[in-house]
Amino acid sequence: MPPEYVAFVKRFGGGYFAFANVYSLEEKSDWNIVLRNREAGLPHRGFIAFSENGVGDCYVFRVDAGTCSSRVFFFDHETANIGETGYANLFDYLRIVALRGES
């Protein structure tokens, strides 16, 4: 996982964070990243969902050759497309989406 994600969940855990949420590494959490990824049903290999917007879409990290990038992508569940967001990492995403309420 990206270093920003690891640092965040070590300090704050998972769940709601202002206007967003972040999946947890805690096995018994309702926000467990493994369970949430199963529920998301991403049709694309090589992506890990770490947050969702409450209407079925997910924010994801790309995994390439076993390395998870920091850059944030968006999975649109209606079109099954994954696209760029402009968020450089989890902290950028949280600063804009969680703290400002933008998407």
N, C-alpha and C positions, 0 to 999 in steps of 0.2 A: 504494500500500500504506500501511497505517497507520504513523505515525511510530515507534511502539514496535517494530513488526516490522522496519522498516528499521534502526533502531538495533541491535536484537538481532543480525540477520544480518550487519551490518557488523562487529560485534565478535566474534561467536562462529561465524558461518557457519551451516550447517544440519546436521541429523543428530540423533543422540540427545543429549538433555539431561536427565540424571537419569532420572525415570520417564516422560518424554515425548519427543517429537521435534518438530523444526521444519523445514519445507521450506526449501530453499536457493534463492538467486537465482543461484548459480553454475551456468552452463550445462552443465558436464560432471559435475556432482555426481550421485550416485545418489539424492539427495534433492531434485533440481531440481523447483521448484514447478510448472512447466509440465507436465513429464512425470507427476508425481504427480497432478495434476488430471485429466489425460487418463485415467490408470489408475482414478481414483476414480469416473469416470463420473457425476458429479453430474447428476441430471435437471433441476435447477433452474438457470435463468439468473440471473445477478446475484450469484453467490456464488463465492468462491475458497477452496479448501481450503489450510490452512497446516500441518496436523498430522493424524495419525490415531492410532487407539487399538489398532491391531494386529489387529482383528477385522472390519475393513471399514467402520467408522464414521469420520467426519472432523469436525474442528473447522474452522469456516469463518468468513470475513469476508463481510459483505454489501457489494455494490457498487451504489450508487445514483447515477445521473446522472454516471457516471465517477469517483465518489469512493468510496474504500474506507473503511468505518467501522472504528473500533477495536473495537467490541463483538464478542464471540465468540459464535457460534452453533454448534449441533451437528447434523450430518447423520446420521440413522439409516438405514443401508443396507437394513435389512429392511423398514422401512415407507416409505422414500423421503421421510420428513418432515424438515424443518429446524425446530429449536426453539431457544428461549432457553436460555442456560446460567447466566446470572448473573455471568459473567466480564466485567468492564468493558473489558478489553484483553488483549493478549498477556502482559504482565507479571503481571497478575492470574491468568490461566490457568496460567502457569508456576509462580507462587508456590504455587498450590494443587495442581495436577495433577503437575507435574514434581518439585517439592521435597518435597511431603507425600505423594505417591502416591495422592491422592484423585481422583475423577472427577466 
